[in-house]
Amino acid sequence: MKKLLQVDFDFNGPFADEMTDALSELAASINNEPGLIWKIWTESETSQLAGGIYLFDNEANAKAYLAMHSARLTAMGLSNIRGRIFDVNMALTSINQGPIAK
Amino acid sequence: MKKLLQVDFDFNGPFADEMTDALSELAASINNEPGLIWKIWTESETSQLAGGIYLFDNEANAKAYLAMHSARLTAMGLSNIRGRIFDVNMALTSINQGPIAK
């Protein structure tokens, strides 16, 4: 069953285009992570936060990615890393046009 | 500019099909909220959490929805409500097939 992984952490930049320049190689590498279907990259200069919303093909792959990614973020000096793995309620999501194929 | 709203809160059910039955009318009403593009409904019986990932057309609509929804959840007796509004880094999201049209 597909799982949604929600991650955020304290972040003081770079944001926007500079974030893109700094992290495009990392983004490309994420396509090679087992079970990744997609990632939405989130950022807030106002709140000094960044993170991601991920869809994985199953729970084991979501858990493995979260463990690896948390360690990587910690190694980058980032803190207050919060990761949560959720089921998607597909019936309710379909009512609201959520972009997740069955 | 589109904004992503991430919400979660403590939740002890109903989950899965029973959640669908309980909340389908609420889901239908959410389609009428100003600026809503989509919502992904999240739930975790394991973690005793539920929430949603929303895409809105702009920040004012995301903020207004978060204020209204937080009050509604509180009135339903739910607690530890956490809402965060993010920009989407479109370039990085495109690299990872994130389902957000430009």
N, CA and C atoms of all chains as a GROMACS GRO file, in nm:
protein
  612
    1MET      N    1   0.084  -0.120   0.000
    1MET     CA    2   0.000   0.000   0.000
    1MET      C    3   0.088   0.126   0.000
    2LYS      N    4   0.048   0.222  -0.081
    2LYS     CA    5   0.124   0.348  -0.087
    2LYS      C    6   0.121   0.420   0.048
    3LYS      N    7   0.232   0.489   0.077
    3LYS     CA    8   0.242   0.566   0.201
    3LYS      C    9   0.289   0.708   0.170
    4LEU      N   10   0.234   0.803   0.244
    4LEU     CA   11   0.277   0.942   0.233
    4LEU      C   12   0.374   0.973   0.348
    5LEU      N   13   0.488   1.027   0.313
    5LEU     CA   14   0.588   1.069   0.412
    5LEU      C   15   0.590   1.222   0.415
    6GLN      N   16   0.574   1.277   0.533
    6GLN     CA   17   0.573   1.422   0.554
    6GLN      C   18   0.694   1.457   0.640
    7VAL      N   19   0.780   1.542   0.589
    7VAL     CA   20   0.903   1.580   0.660
    7VAL      C   21   0.914   1.732   0.661
    8ASP      N   22   0.953   1.788   0.776
    8ASP     CA   23   0.996   1.928   0.778
    8ASP      C   24   1.100   1.950   0.886
    9PHE      N   25   1.170   2.060   0.876
    9PHE     CA   26   1.281   2.089   0.968
    9PHE      C   27   1.312   2.238   0.961
   10ASP      N   28   1.381   2.287   1.065
   10ASP     CA   29   1.422   2.427   1.066
   10ASP      C   30   1.523   2.450   0.952
   11PHE      N   31   1.508   2.563   0.884
   11PHE     CA   32   1.592   2.587   0.766
   11PHE      C   33   1.605   2.738   0.747
   12ASN      N   34   1.728   2.785   0.732
   12ASN     CA   35   1.748   2.929   0.714
   12ASN      C   36   1.805   2.963   0.576
   13GLY      N   37   1.775   2.877   0.482
   13GLY     CA   38   1.812   2.904   0.343
   13GLY      C   39   1.927   2.819   0.296
   14PRO      N   40   1.955   2.827   0.167
   14PRO     CA   41   1.897   2.916   0.065
   14PRO      C   42   1.754   2.875   0.026
   15PHE      N   43   1.676   2.977  -0.016
   15PHE     CA   44   1.538   2.956  -0.058
   15PHE      C   45   1.525   2.986  -0.209
   16ALA      N   46   1.412   2.941  -0.263
   16ALA     CA   47   1.371   2.975  -0.400
   16ALA      C   48   1.478   2.935  -0.503
   17ASP      N   49   1.514   3.025  -0.593
   17ASP     CA   50   1.605   2.988  -0.702
   17ASP      C   51   1.741   2.941  -0.649
   18GLU      N   52   1.786   3.003  -0.539
   18GLU     CA   53   1.916   2.960  -0.483
   18GLU      C   54   1.906   2.819  -0.425
   19MET      N   55   1.790   2.787  -0.370
   19MET     CA   56   1.767   2.650  -0.321
   19MET      C   57   1.771   2.552  -0.438
   20THR      N   58   1.706   2.591  -0.547
   20THR     CA   59   1.707   2.505  -0.666
   20THR      C   60   1.850   2.478  -0.710
   21ASP      N   61   1.931   2.585  -0.720
   21ASP     CA   62   2.069   2.568  -0.765
   21ASP      C   63   2.147   2.477  -0.671
   22ALA      N   64   2.123   2.493  -0.539
   22ALA     CA   65   2.200   2.417  -0.441
   22ALA      C   66   2.160   2.270  -0.435
   23LEU      N   67   2.035   2.240  -0.469
   23LEU     CA   68   1.983   2.106  -0.438
   23LEU      C   69   1.934   2.026  -0.560
   24SER      N   70   1.958   2.075  -0.679
   24SER     CA   71   1.911   2.002  -0.798
   24SER      C   72   1.977   1.864  -0.810
   25GLU      N   73   2.106   1.857  -0.778
   25GLU     CA   74   2.172   1.726  -0.786
   25GLU      C   75   2.114   1.628  -0.685
   26LEU      N   76   2.088   1.679  -0.563
   26LEU     CA   77   2.025   1.594  -0.462
   26LEU      C   78   1.888   1.548  -0.509
   27ALA      N   79   1.811   1.639  -0.569
   27ALA     CA   80   1.678   1.602  -0.619
   27ALA      C   81   1.688   1.490  -0.722
   28ALA      N   82   1.783   1.503  -0.813
   28ALA     CA   83   1.798   1.398  -0.915
   28ALA      C   84   1.831   1.264  -0.850
   29SER      N   85   1.912   1.266  -0.746
   29SER     CA   86   1.950   1.140  -0.680
   29SER      C   87   1.830   1.076  -0.610
   30ILE      N   88   1.735   1.159  -0.566
   30ILE     CA   89   1.618   1.107  -0.494
   30ILE      C   90   1.531   1.021  -0.586
   31ASN      N   91   1.538   1.047  -0.716
   31ASN     CA   92   1.464   0.961  -0.810
   31ASN      C   93   1.512   0.816  -0.806
   32ASN      N   94   1.633   0.794  -0.755
   32ASN     CA   95   1.686   0.658  -0.747
   32ASN      C   96   1.654   0.587  -0.616
   33GLU      N   97   1.586   0.657  -0.524
   33GLU     CA   98   1.555   0.593  -0.395
   33GLU      C   99   1.447   0.486  -0.414
   34PRO      N  100   1.465   0.370  -0.352
   34PRO     CA  101   1.369   0.260  -0.372
   34PRO      C  102   1.226   0.300  -0.335
   35GLY      N  103   1.137   0.282  -0.430
   35GLY     CA  104   0.995   0.301  -0.402
   35GLY      C  105   0.944   0.442  -0.412
   36LEU      N  106   1.031   0.539  -0.441
   36LEU     CA  107   0.982   0.678  -0.452
   36LEU      C  108   0.893   0.693  -0.574
   37ILE      N  109   0.774   0.750  -0.552
   37ILE     CA  110   0.684   0.781  -0.664
   37ILE      C  111   0.694   0.929  -0.699
   38TRP      N  112   0.690   1.015  -0.599
   38TRP     CA  113   0.714   1.159  -0.622
   38TRP      C  114   0.749   1.227  -0.492
   39LYS      N  115   0.805   1.348  -0.508
   39LYS     CA  116   0.831   1.437  -0.394
   39LYS      C  117   0.788   1.578  -0.430
   40ILE      N  118   0.717   1.642  -0.339
   40ILE     CA  119   0.690   1.786  -0.347
   40ILE      C  120   0.786   1.855  -0.251
   41TRP      N  121   0.864   1.949  -0.302
   41TRP     CA  122   0.962   2.022  -0.218
   41TRP      C  123   0.897   2.144  -0.156
   42THR      N  124   0.901   2.152  -0.024
   42THR     CA  125   0.836   2.262   0.048
   42THR      C  126   0.942   2.352   0.113
   43GLU      N  127   0.910   2.480   0.120
   43GLU     CA  128   1.002   2.577   0.180
   43GLU      C  129   0.923   2.698   0.228
   44SER      N  130   0.971   2.761   0.335
   44SER     CA  131   0.908   2.882   0.385
   44SER      C  132   1.014   2.972   0.445
   45GLU      N  133   1.047   3.077   0.372
   45GLU     CA  134   1.142   3.174   0.426
   45GLU      C  135   1.079   3.245   0.545
   46THR      N  136   0.949   3.271   0.539
   46THR     CA  137   0.878   3.337   0.648
   46THR      C  138   0.889   3.258   0.778
   47SER      N  139   0.865   3.128   0.768
   47SER     CA  140   0.865   3.042   0.888
   47SER      C  141   1.002   2.980   0.915
   48GLN      N  142   1.098   3.001   0.823
   48GLN     CA  143   1.231   2.941   0.837
   48GLN      C  144   1.221   2.788   0.851
   49LEU      N  145   1.148   2.731   0.754
   49LEU     CA  146   1.126   2.587   0.749
   49LEU      C  147   1.147   2.538   0.606
   50ALA      N  148   1.182   2.412   0.594
   50ALA     CA  149   1.178   2.345   0.465
   50ALA      C  150   1.142   2.200   0.490
   51GLY      N  151   1.112   2.129   0.381
   51GLY     CA  152   1.076   1.990   0.399
   51GLY      C  153   1.032   1.928   0.268
   52GLY      N  154   0.954   1.822   0.282
   52GLY     CA  155   0.905   1.755   0.162
   52GLY      C  156   0.784   1.670   0.193
   53ILE      N  157   0.700   1.654   0.092
   53ILE     CA  158   0.589   1.560   0.096
   53ILE      C  159   0.621   1.455  -0.009
   54TYR      N  160   0.630   1.328   0.034
   54TYR     CA  161   0.672   1.220  -0.055
   54TYR      C  162   0.562   1.116  -0.065
   55LEU      N  163   0.553   1.054  -0.181
   55LEU     CA  164   0.471   0.934  -0.194
   55LEU      C  165   0.563   0.816  -0.224
   56PHE      N  166   0.550   0.711  -0.144
   56PHE     CA  167   0.627   0.587  -0.162
   56PHE      C  168   0.532   0.472  -0.193
   57ASP      N  169   0.590   0.368  -0.251
   57ASP     CA  170   0.507   0.253  -0.290
   57ASP      C  171   0.467   0.166  -0.173
   58ASN      N  172   0.544   0.171  -0.063
   58ASN     CA  173   0.507   0.090   0.053
   58ASN      C  174   0.574   0.144   0.180
   59GLU      N  175   0.533   0.090   0.294
   59GLU     CA  176   0.578   0.141   0.422
   59GLU      C  177   0.727   0.117   0.446
   60ALA      N  178   0.776   0.001   0.406
   60ALA     CA  179   0.918  -0.031   0.431
   60ALA      C  180   1.007   0.070   0.360
   61ASN      N  181   0.974   0.104   0.237
   61ASN     CA  182   1.056   0.201   0.165
   61ASN      C  183   1.043   0.341   0.224
   62ALA      N  184   0.925   0.378   0.269
   62ALA     CA  185   0.908   0.509   0.333
   62ALA      C  186   0.990   0.516   0.462
   63LYS      N  187   0.987   0.410   0.541
   63LYS     CA  188   1.063   0.408   0.667
   63LYS      C  189   1.213   0.413   0.641
   64ALA      N  190   1.259   0.337   0.543
   64ALA     CA  191   1.403   0.333   0.512
   64ALA      C  192   1.449   0.471   0.465
   65TYR      N  193   1.369   0.536   0.380
   65TYR     CA  194   1.406   0.668   0.333
   65TYR      C  195   1.410   0.768   0.447
   66LEU      N  196   1.309   0.765   0.535
   66LEU     CA  197   1.304   0.860   0.646
   66LEU      C  198   1.427   0.845   0.736
   67ALA      N  199   1.467   0.722   0.762
   67ALA     CA  200   1.586   0.700   0.847
   67ALA      C  201   1.711   0.756   0.778
   68MET      N  202   1.727   0.726   0.651
   68MET     CA  203   1.845   0.774   0.577
   68MET      C  204   1.844   0.926   0.568
   69HIS      N  205   1.727   0.982   0.533
   69HIS     CA  206   1.717   1.126   0.511
   69HIS      C  207   1.736   1.203   0.641
   70SER      N  208   1.682   1.151   0.752
   70SER     CA  209   1.700   1.218   0.881
   70SER      C  210   1.847   1.224   0.918
   71ALA      N  211   1.918   1.114   0.893
   71ALA     CA  212   2.062   1.112   0.921
   71ALA      C  213   2.136   1.212   0.832
   72ARG      N  214   2.096   1.220   0.705
   72ARG     CA  215   2.159   1.314   0.612
   72ARG      C  216   2.134   1.458   0.653
   73LEU      N  217   2.010   1.489   0.691
   73LEU     CA  218   1.979   1.626   0.734
   73LEU      C  219   2.056   1.662   0.860
   74THR      N  220   2.065   1.567   0.953
   74THR     CA  221   2.141   1.592   1.076
   74THR      C  222   2.288   1.619   1.043
   75ALA      N  223   2.341   1.542   0.950
   75ALA     CA  224   2.480   1.562   0.909
   75ALA      C  225   2.501   1.697   0.842
   76MET      N  226   2.395   1.750   0.780
   76MET     CA  227   2.402   1.882   0.717
   76MET      C  228   2.388   1.994   0.820
   77GLY      N  229   2.368   1.957   0.948
   77GLY     CA  230   2.356   2.057   1.052
   77GLY      C  231   2.214   2.104   1.080
   78LEU      N  232   2.116   2.038   1.017
   78LEU     CA  233   1.977   2.079   1.033
   78LEU      C  234   1.916   2.014   1.157
   79SER      N  235   1.818   2.083   1.216
   79SER     CA  236   1.760   2.034   1.342
   79SER      C  237   1.609   2.046   1.341
   80ASN      N  238   1.549   1.996   1.450
   80ASN     CA  239   1.402   1.988   1.461
   80ASN      C  240   1.342   1.915   1.342
   81ILE      N  241   1.405   1.804   1.306
   81ILE     CA  242   1.356   1.724   1.193
   81ILE      C  243   1.234   1.643   1.240
   82ARG      N  244   1.123   1.661   1.168
   82ARG     CA  245   0.998   1.594   1.204
   82ARG      C  246   0.951   1.514   1.083
   83GLY      N  247   0.943   1.384   1.099
   83GLY     CA  248   0.896   1.297   0.992
   83GLY      C  249   0.778   1.214   1.037
   84ARG      N  250   0.674   1.208   0.955
   84ARG     CA  251   0.555   1.128   0.988
   84ARG      C  252   0.514   1.049   0.864
   85ILE      N  253   0.482   0.923   0.885
   85ILE     CA  254   0.437   0.837   0.775
   85ILE      C  255   0.287   0.813   0.791
   86PHE      N  256   0.213   0.838   0.683
   86PHE     CA  257   0.068   0.827   0.686
   86PHE      C  258   0.017   0.731   0.578
   87ASP      N  259  -0.096   0.670   0.608
   87ASP     CA  260  -0.179   0.614   0.502
   87ASP      C  261  -0.250   0.728   0.432
   88VAL      N  262  -0.290   0.704   0.308
   88VAL     CA  263  -0.376   0.799   0.237
   88VAL      C  264  -0.516   0.740   0.236
   89ASN      N  265  -0.614   0.817   0.283
   89ASN     CA  266  -0.753   0.774   0.267
   89ASN      C  267  -0.793   0.807   0.123
   90MET      N  268  -0.793   0.702   0.041
   90MET     CA  269  -0.809   0.723  -0.103
   90MET      C  270  -0.949   0.772  -0.139
   91ALA      N  271  -1.051   0.722  -0.070
   91ALA     CA  272  -1.189   0.761  -0.105
   91ALA      C  273  -1.210   0.910  -0.078
   92LEU      N  274  -1.166   0.956   0.040
   92LEU     CA  275  -1.182   1.099   0.071
   92LEU      C  276  -1.093   1.184  -0.019
   93THR      N  277  -0.973   1.136  -0.045
   93THR     CA  278  -0.880   1.209  -0.132
   93THR      C  279  -0.937   1.224  -0.273
   94SER      N  280  -1.005   1.121  -0.320
   94SER     CA  281  -1.065   1.129  -0.453
   94SER      C  282  -1.174   1.236  -0.458
   95ILE      N  283  -1.250   1.250  -0.350
   95ILE     CA  284  -1.354   1.353  -0.346
   95ILE      C  285  -1.293   1.492  -0.366
   96ASN      N  286  -1.172   1.511  -0.312
   96ASN     CA  287  -1.106   1.642  -0.318
   96ASN      C  288  -0.996   1.650  -0.423
   97GLN      N  289  -1.005   1.567  -0.526
   97GLN     CA  290  -0.913   1.577  -0.642
   97GLN      C  291  -0.765   1.557  -0.604
   98GLY      N  292  -0.739   1.491  -0.491
   98GLY     CA  293  -0.600   1.468  -0.452
   98GLY      C  294  -0.527   1.389  -0.560
   99PRO      N  295  -0.404   1.430  -0.593
   99PRO     CA  296  -0.333   1.376  -0.710
   99PRO      C  297  -0.263   1.243  -0.682
  100ILE      N  298  -0.339   1.144  -0.640
  100ILE     CA  299  -0.282   1.012  -0.611
  100ILE      C  300  -0.363   0.908  -0.687
  101ALA      N  301  -0.298   0.842  -0.782
  101ALA     CA  302  -0.366   0.739  -0.860
  101ALA      C  303  -0.386   0.614  -0.775
  102LYS      N  304  -0.497   0.547  -0.797
  102LYS     CA  305  -0.524   0.426  -0.719
  102LYS      C  306  -0.433   0.312  -0.760
  103MET      N  307   0.050   3.309  -0.601
  103MET     CA  308   0.135   3.190  -0.602
  103MET      C  309   0.070   3.079  -0.519
  104LYS      N  310   0.073   2.960  -0.574
  104LYS     CA  311   0.015   2.846  -0.502
  104LYS      C  312   0.088   2.822  -0.370
  105LYS      N  313   0.012   2.776  -0.271
  105LYS     CA  314   0.069   2.745  -0.140
  105LYS      C  315   0.025   2.606  -0.097
  106LEU      N  316   0.116   2.534  -0.033
  106LEU     CA  317   0.086   2.402   0.024
  106LEU      C  318   0.059   2.419   0.173
  107LEU      N  319  -0.054   2.366   0.218
  107LEU     CA  320  -0.088   2.368   0.360
  107LEU      C  321  -0.078   2.225   0.413
  108GLN      N  322  -0.001   2.210   0.519
  108GLN     CA  323   0.022   2.080   0.583
  108GLN      C  324  -0.039   2.084   0.723
  109VAL      N  325  -0.131   1.995   0.750
  109VAL     CA  326  -0.201   1.992   0.879
  109VAL      C  327  -0.197   1.850   0.936
  110ASP      N  328  -0.171   1.838   1.065
  110ASP     CA  329  -0.195   1.710   1.132
  110ASP      C  330  -0.231   1.735   1.277
  111PHE      N  331  -0.289   1.632   1.339
  111PHE     CA  332  -0.339   1.644   1.477
  111PHE      C  333  -0.356   1.504   1.534
  112ASP      N  334  -0.362   1.499   1.667
  112ASP     CA  335  -0.386   1.371   1.733
  112ASP      C  336  -0.526   1.321   1.696
  113PHE      N  337  -0.536   1.192   1.670
  113PHE     CA  338  -0.664   1.136   1.622
  113PHE      C  339  -0.670   0.990   1.662
  114ASN      N  340  -0.782   0.951   1.723
  114ASN     CA  341  -0.795   0.812   1.764
  114ASN      C  342  -0.907   0.740   1.689
  115GLY      N  343  -0.935   0.789   1.569
  115GLY     CA  344  -1.029   0.720   1.482
  115GLY      C  345  -1.162   0.793   1.473
  116PRO      N  346  -1.250   0.750   1.385
  116PRO     CA  347  -1.239   0.629   1.303
  116PRO      C  348  -1.137   0.641   1.190
  117PHE      N  349  -1.080   0.526   1.152
  117PHE     CA  350  -0.983   0.518   1.043
  117PHE      C  351  -1.041   0.441   0.924
  118ALA      N  352  -0.971   0.457   0.811
  118ALA     CA  353  -0.998   0.378   0.690
  118ALA      C  354  -1.145   0.390   0.645
  119ASP      N  355  -1.212   0.279   0.616
  119ASP     CA  356  -1.348   0.286   0.560
  119ASP      C  357  -1.445   0.358   0.654
  120GLU      N  358  -1.427   0.339   0.784
  120GLU     CA  359  -1.516   0.408   0.879
  120GLU      C  360  -1.492   0.559   0.877
  121MET      N  361  -1.365   0.598   0.855
  121MET     CA  362  -1.334   0.740   0.840
  121MET      C  363  -1.402   0.795   0.715
  122THR      N  364  -1.396   0.718   0.607
  122THR     CA  365  -1.462   0.761   0.483
  122THR      C  366  -1.610   0.784   0.507
  123ASP      N  367  -1.675   0.688   0.573
  123ASP     CA  368  -1.819   0.701   0.597
  123ASP      C  369  -1.849   0.825   0.683
  124ALA      N  370  -1.763   0.849   0.782
  124ALA     CA  371  -1.790   0.959   0.875
  124ALA      C  372  -1.766   1.096   0.813
  125LEU      N  373  -1.674   1.104   0.716
  125LEU     CA  374  -1.626   1.235   0.673
  125LEU      C  375  -1.648   1.267   0.525
  126SER      N  376  -1.724   1.184   0.454
  126SER     CA  377  -1.746   1.210   0.311
  126SER      C  378  -1.821   1.341   0.289
  127GLU      N  379  -1.918   1.371   0.374
  127GLU     CA  380  -1.991   1.497   0.356
  127GLU      C  381  -1.900   1.617   0.380
  128LEU      N  382  -1.814   1.605   0.483
  128LEU     CA  383  -1.718   1.713   0.508
  128LEU      C  384  -1.625   1.730   0.388
  129ALA      N  385  -1.580   1.618   0.333
  129ALA     CA  386  -1.491   1.626   0.216
  129ALA      C  387  -1.558   1.700   0.101
  130ALA      N  388  -1.684   1.666   0.076
  130ALA     CA  389  -1.756   1.732  -0.033
  130ALA      C  390  -1.764   1.883  -0.008
  131SER      N  391  -1.786   1.921   0.118
  131SER     CA  392  -1.796   2.064   0.149
  131SER      C  393  -1.664   2.137   0.127
  132ILE      N  394  -1.553   2.065   0.144
  132ILE     CA  395  -1.421   2.127   0.129
  132ILE      C  396  -1.397   2.172  -0.016
  133ASN      N  397  -1.463   2.106  -0.110
  133ASN     CA  398  -1.450   2.151  -0.249
  133ASN      C  399  -1.502   2.293  -0.270
  134ASN      N  400  -1.585   2.340  -0.177
  134ASN     CA  401  -1.640   2.476  -0.190
  134ASN      C  402  -1.554   2.581  -0.122
  135GLU      N  403  -1.445   2.541  -0.056
  135GLU     CA  404  -1.362   2.638   0.013
  135GLU      C  405  -1.285   2.723  -0.089
  136PRO      N  406  -1.281   2.855  -0.067
  136PRO     CA  407  -1.216   2.944  -0.164
  136PRO      C  408  -1.070   2.906  -0.190
  137GLY      N  409  -1.038   2.884  -0.315
  137GLY     CA  410  -0.900   2.864  -0.354
  137GLY      C  411  -0.848   2.722  -0.342
  138LEU      N  412  -0.930   2.630  -0.292
  138LEU     CA  413  -0.881   2.492  -0.280
  138LEU      C  414  -0.861   2.430  -0.418
  139ILE      N  415  -0.742   2.374  -0.439
  139ILE     CA  416  -0.714   2.301  -0.564
  139ILE      C  417  -0.728   2.151  -0.539
  140TRP      N  418  -0.668   2.102  -0.432
  140TRP     CA  419  -0.688   1.961  -0.393
  140TRP      C  420  -0.652   1.940  -0.247
  141LYS      N  421  -0.697   1.826  -0.195
  141LYS     CA  422  -0.657   1.782  -0.061
  141LYS      C  423  -0.626   1.633  -0.065
  142ILE      N  424  -0.514   1.596  -0.005
  142ILE     CA  425  -0.482   1.456   0.021
  142ILE      C  426  -0.514   1.430   0.169
  143TRP      N  427  -0.598   1.331   0.196
  143TRP     CA  428  -0.638   1.298   0.333
  143TRP      C  429  -0.540   1.196   0.391
  144THR      N  430  -0.478   1.233   0.505
  144THR     CA  431  -0.379   1.146   0.568
  144THR      C  432  -0.431   1.092   0.700
  145GLU      N  433  -0.390   0.970   0.733
  145GLU     CA  434  -0.433   0.906   0.858
  145GLU      C  435  -0.330   0.802   0.897
  146SER      N  436  -0.316   0.783   1.029
  146SER     CA  437  -0.226   0.678   1.078
  146SER      C  438  -0.282   0.621   1.207
  147GLU      N  439  -0.336   0.502   1.196
  147GLU     CA  440  -0.386   0.436   1.318
  147GLU      C  441  -0.267   0.402   1.408
  148THR      N  442  -0.155   0.366   1.348
  148THR     CA  443  -0.034   0.332   1.424
  148THR      C  444   0.012   0.450   1.510
  149SER      N  445   0.017   0.568   1.448
  149SER     CA  446   0.066   0.687   1.518
  149SER      C  447  -0.044   0.766   1.586
  150GLN      N  448  -0.170   0.724   1.564
  150GLN     CA  449  -0.286   0.796   1.620
  150GLN      C  450  -0.283   0.943   1.577
  151LEU      N  451  -0.271   0.960   1.446
  151LEU     CA  452  -0.267   1.092   1.384
  151LEU      C  453  -0.358   1.094   1.262
  152ALA      N  454  -0.404   1.212   1.229
  152ALA     CA  455  -0.469   1.233   1.099
  152ALA      C  456  -0.438   1.375   1.055
  153GLY      N  457  -0.471   1.403   0.929
  153GLY     CA  458  -0.443   1.537   0.880
  153GLY      C  459  -0.471   1.548   0.732
  154GLY      N  460  -0.407   1.647   0.673
  154GLY     CA  461  -0.427   1.667   0.531
  154GLY      C  462  -0.314   1.747   0.469
  155ILE      N  463  -0.291   1.723   0.343
  155ILE     CA  464  -0.200   1.803   0.262
  155ILE      C  465  -0.287   1.871   0.157
  156TYR      N  466  -0.284   2.004   0.156
  156TYR     CA  467  -0.373   2.081   0.069
  156TYR      C  468  -0.291   2.168  -0.026
  157LEU      N  469  -0.343   2.188  -0.145
  157LEU     CA  470  -0.289   2.290  -0.233
  157LEU      C  471  -0.394   2.399  -0.251
  158PHE      N  472  -0.352   2.523  -0.226
  158PHE     CA  473  -0.439   2.640  -0.244
  158PHE      C  474  -0.380   2.731  -0.351
  159ASP      N  475  -0.468   2.816  -0.404
  159ASP     CA  476  -0.425   2.903  -0.514
  159ASP      C  477  -0.340   3.020  -0.466
  160ASN      N  478  -0.355   3.058  -0.338
  160ASN     CA  479  -0.274   3.170  -0.287
  160ASN      C  480  -0.267   3.164  -0.134
  161GLU      N  481  -0.182   3.248  -0.078
  161GLU     CA  482  -0.155   3.245   0.065
  161GLU      C  483  -0.275   3.289   0.147
  162ALA      N  484  -0.347   3.391   0.101
  162ALA     CA  485  -0.462   3.440   0.180
  162ALA      C  486  -0.565   3.329   0.198
  163ASN      N  487  -0.592   3.255   0.092
  163ASN     CA  488  -0.690   3.147   0.104
  163ASN      C  489  -0.639   3.033   0.192
  164ALA      N  490  -0.510   3.002   0.184
  164ALA     CA  491  -0.453   2.898   0.270
  164ALA      C  492  -0.463   2.939   0.417
  165LYS      N  493  -0.431   3.065   0.446
  165LYS     CA  494  -0.437   3.113   0.584
  165LYS      C  495  -0.580   3.114   0.637
  166ALA      N  496  -0.673   3.158   0.554
  166ALA     CA  497  -0.813   3.163   0.598
  166ALA      C  498  -0.865   3.022   0.625
  167TYR      N  499  -0.830   2.928   0.538
  167TYR     CA  500  -0.875   2.790   0.560
  167TYR      C  501  -0.814   2.733   0.688
  168LEU      N  502  -0.686   2.757   0.709
  168LEU     CA  503  -0.619   2.703   0.829
  168LEU      C  504  -0.684   2.757   0.956
  169ALA      N  505  -0.717   2.884   0.959
  169ALA     CA  506  -0.782   2.942   1.076
  169ALA      C  507  -0.919   2.878   1.099
  170MET      N  508  -0.997   2.867   0.992
  170MET     CA  509  -1.131   2.808   1.004
  170MET      C  510  -1.122   2.661   1.044
  171HIS      N  511  -1.030   2.588   0.979
  171HIS     CA  512  -1.020   2.443   1.002
  171HIS      C  513  -0.967   2.413   1.142
  172SER      N  514  -0.874   2.494   1.190
  172SER     CA  515  -0.820   2.474   1.325
  172SER      C  516  -0.931   2.493   1.428
  173ALA      N  517  -1.014   2.594   1.408
  173ALA     CA  518  -1.126   2.617   1.500
  173ALA      C  519  -1.225   2.500   1.494
  174ARG      N  520  -1.250   2.451   1.375
  174ARG     CA  521  -1.343   2.337   1.358
  174ARG      C  522  -1.290   2.212   1.427
  175LEU      N  523  -1.160   2.185   1.408
  175LEU     CA  524  -1.100   2.067   1.471
  175LEU      C  525  -1.104   2.080   1.623
  176THR      N  526  -1.075   2.199   1.673
  176THR     CA  527  -1.080   2.221   1.818
  176THR      C  528  -1.221   2.198   1.871
  177ALA      N  529  -1.319   2.246   1.795
  177ALA     CA  530  -1.459   2.227   1.836
  177ALA      C  531  -1.498   2.080   1.834
  178MET      N  532  -1.430   1.999   1.750
  178MET     CA  533  -1.455   1.855   1.744
  178MET      C  534  -1.382   1.782   1.858
  179GLY      N  535  -1.307   1.856   1.940
  179GLY     CA  536  -1.238   1.794   2.052
  179GLY      C  537  -1.097   1.747   2.020
  180LEU      N  538  -1.048   1.780   1.902
  180LEU     CA  539  -0.914   1.735   1.860
  180LEU      C  540  -0.807   1.831   1.911
  181SER      N  541  -0.688   1.777   1.934
  181SER     CA  542  -0.581   1.859   1.993
  181SER      C  543  -0.448   1.834   1.924
  182ASN      N  544  -0.349   1.910   1.967
  182ASN     CA  545  -0.216   1.908   1.903
  182ASN      C  546  -0.226   1.934   1.753
  183ILE      N  547  -0.308   2.032   1.718
  183ILE     CA  548  -0.327   2.069   1.577
  183ILE      C  549  -0.205   2.148   1.531
  184ARG      N  550  -0.142   2.100   1.425
  184ARG     CA  551  -0.020   2.163   1.373
  184ARG      C  552  -0.044   2.196   1.226
  185GLY      N  553  -0.040   2.323   1.193
  185GLY     CA  554  -0.059   2.366   1.054
  185GLY      C  555   0.059   2.449   1.007
  186ARG      N  556   0.110   2.419   0.889
  186ARG     CA  557   0.222   2.495   0.834
  186ARG      C  558   0.192   2.526   0.687
  187ILE      N  559   0.218   2.649   0.647
  187ILE     CA  560   0.198   2.691   0.508
  187ILE      C  561   0.333   2.706   0.441
  188PHE      N  562   0.348   2.641   0.327
  188PHE     CA  563   0.475   2.640   0.255
  188PHE      C  564   0.460   2.692   0.112
  189ASP      N  565   0.567   2.749   0.062
  189ASP     CA  566   0.584   2.760  -0.082
  189ASP      C  567   0.623   2.623  -0.136
  190VAL      N  568   0.595   2.603  -0.263
  190VAL     CA  569   0.645   2.485  -0.332
  190VAL      C  570   0.762   2.527  -0.421
  191ASN      N  571   0.876   2.461  -0.404
  191ASN     CA  572   0.986   2.484  -0.497
  191ASN      C  573   0.955   2.405  -0.624
  192MET      N  574   0.905   2.476  -0.724
  192MET     CA  575   0.853   2.408  -0.843
  192MET      C  576   0.962   2.338  -0.924
  193ALA      N  577   1.080   2.399  -0.932
  193ALA     CA  578   1.186   2.339  -1.014
  193ALA      C  579   1.230   2.206  -0.955
  194LEU      N  580   1.253   2.204  -0.822
  194LEU     CA  581   1.294   2.078  -0.759
  194LEU      C  582   1.180   1.976  -0.761
  195THR      N  583   1.057   2.024  -0.741
  195THR     CA  584   0.941   1.934  -0.743
  195THR      C  585   0.925   1.869  -0.881
  196SER      N  586   0.952   1.946  -0.986
  196SER     CA  587   0.942   1.891  -1.121
  196SER      C  588   1.044   1.779  -1.143
  197ILE      N  589   1.163   1.794  -1.086
  197ILE     CA  590   1.265   1.689  -1.100
  197ILE      C  591   1.214   1.558  -1.041
  198ASN      N  592   1.136   1.567  -0.934
  198ASN     CA  593   1.087   1.446  -0.865
  198ASN      C  594   0.940   1.415  -0.894
  199GLN      N  595   0.890   1.458  -1.010
  199GLN     CA  596   0.757   1.420  -1.058
  199GLN      C  597   0.644   1.463  -0.963
  200GLY      N  598   0.669   1.565  -0.880
  200GLY     CA  599   0.565   1.611  -0.788
  200GLY      C  600   0.442   1.657  -0.865
  201PRO      N  601   0.323   1.618  -0.819
  201PRO     CA  602   0.200   1.638  -0.898
  201PRO      C  603   0.141   1.778  -0.883
  202ILE      N  604   0.220   1.879  -0.919
  202ILE     CA  605   0.173   2.018  -0.911
  202ILE      C  606   0.198   2.084  -1.046
  203ALA      N  607   0.090   2.121  -1.113
  203ALA     CA  608   0.104   2.187  -1.243
  203ALA      C  609   0.152   2.329  -1.223
  204LYS      N  610   0.232   2.377  -1.316
  204LYS     CA  611   0.285   2.514  -1.306
  204LYS      C  612   0.177   2.617  -1.334
   0.00000   0.00000   0.00000
